[in-house]
Amino acid sequence: MAIADTLRFAPPHPAARPFLIGGAVVFLLGLLIGHWLAWLAFIFILLCLYFFRDPERVAPGRPDVLLAPADGRVLEVALASPPAELGLGDARRWRIATFLSVLDVHVNRIPAHGTVTRIAYRHGGFLNAANAEAGERNERNAIAVRLPDGREIAVVQIAGMIARRIVCTVREGDAVDAGERFGIIRFGSRTDLYLPEGVAPFVEEGQTMIGGETVVALLDSR
């Protein structure tokens, strides 16, 4: 699936619009003042269409699973406290960190059915998203989701060395579905998922994730 998404055309995410419009304007100007500029604009448009591709995904129809919130490679599976700004407490829970290269689909997806209870944006640096300290030091947008059974998960969009824009399209109080799109991070990034307390993951470091499809944990696994 990941390879297919890399090679197959998909409609772009709405976040691509300003880039595509700007590229089209430069392309038209290039036709008037110099074909070399038109060719550069054309290449830029193709790169934007590739980076912002937004393929359809089919979430498993099971209420007892948590899904990967992003495409990419599992960078780390470790116990950690969720971001303090979400108010979920200091108890350590399993965190799955996924690194998104510029070749991955960058649309983020909701891991499970629930309700968005808090969204907290924090300014920070722009270390390489693969850096172990990026989760704590980089700019990030953290989202808490309360599951139907009352437990909570957290998803954190983390900017990278090149990524400088985090887009989040959900709001506090929104009811969300597993696999639903909730944002995008531009040009290379990282997405962390904090499981409910007591729930163990069954993915490993180095594994390839498919956002909205890969099952990362069972909610009754303890």
Secondary structure, DSSP 8 states (H G I E B T S, - for coil): -HHHHHHS---B-GGGHHHHHHHHHHHHHHHHH-HHHHHHHHHHHHHHHHHTB-------S-TTEEE-SSSEEEEEEEEE---GGGT--S--EEEEEEEE-TTS--EEE-SSSEEEEEEEEE--B---TTSTTHHHHB-EEEEEEE-TTS-EEEEEEEE-SS---EEE---TT-EE-TT-EEEEESSSEEEEEE--TT--B---TT-EE-TTT-EEEETT--
